[in-house]
């Protein structure tokens, strides 16, 4: 599993994205609370509650409130 650290222009960490071997992603905030998921099989982004919020690989949209 690969971890990507998301930072602001000023190098402040705002979140993390974990990518598995199949391309599925788990998006977490600074405190490592899960914000949502990207499912490569259905090509959709779901929030923590399972509601579809976007289609395509737009996983970083879950971090929009962190900036």
C-alpha positions, 0 to 999 in steps of 0.5 A: 500500500502506498501513502501520499501526503497532501500539503499546502503551498506552505508545506502544512500537512492537510491529509493523506491518501492511501492507494492499494494495489487495485487503485482503490484509495482511502482519503484521510484528514490530518488526524487520519480520520477517514473522509471517504473512498475512491473505488476503482471498480465503480470509478466513483468517489464516496464520502464516509457515509457511502454516498456517491459524491463524484465519478472518476478519480476525484478523491482529493475533492474530499480534502477541499475543506482542509485548505 
